[in-house]
Amino acid sequence: MPVFQSDGVEIAYLIEGPEPAPGQLPVLLIHGFASNIGMNWVSTGWVSELVAAGHRVIAIDNRGHGRSEKLYTPESYSGPLMAGDARRLLDHLGIERAHVIGYSMGARIAAFLAISSPERVASVVFGGMGANMVRPMAGTGPIAHALSAAHIDDVTNPTARTFRAFAEQTKSDLKALAVCIRAGRVPLTAEAVGQISCPVLVAVGTEDVIGGPAEGLAKLIPGAIAFEIAGREHMKAVGDRTFKAEVLRFLQSQQA
């Protein structure tokens, strides 16, 4: 997997698919917390389906995740910093504008990118993050404790245990993730997301208590479309076939 230097931090990425046709833009994928390119986008079929639909696909391993550099100070992690990594990846590849798809934490990062660098974002999909994007992030303490525990059997909080199990499944650096989740969160306000001017699709599972309702976020952004992923909770929604189909329709509408 290729890497580049993003303001001194080594960031890994994937690039697949044909060179974009005239008038077509590549798609940038930003994964969620404790995940990585392979788990969030390759194993779920996103990369293969986007490429099959004719899209050039770029995916980033966020700092502290996957094959990117692991950092162990809280100030090294924030939405704006990770959005900066994504923007510098586009710079590194000579890409002026892209469609952006983010899931969960990746949706927050995509929002910061769309707000800070609107000229780089042609459209954005917020997956797994609805109304809770603009609410204070709760429950990070138990998750950090779970990631720092000597063994998963020491974790009693069911939600935190789910995150620990997922981090182990992705073979993540538990120490780096614990620091990441403890880092101070730069808030995203309703006023800030309301400034996003590109086309927006918000897609969240109907059983997703982590992301919150899709409509709750979509109504804050002029022209945004809400899509409910029927019967899916946070962890299961990412690979849902109806979610992928809706995103492909959304991207097609942007090419028209």
Beta strands, then each sheet from edge to edge (+ up, - down):
strand 1: 3-6
strand 2: 9-16
strand 3: 27-30
strand 4: 57-60
strand 5: 98-103
strand 6: 121-127
strand 7: 200-205
strand 8: 225-229
sheet 1: 1+ 2- 4+ 3+ 5+ 6+ 7+ 8+
end
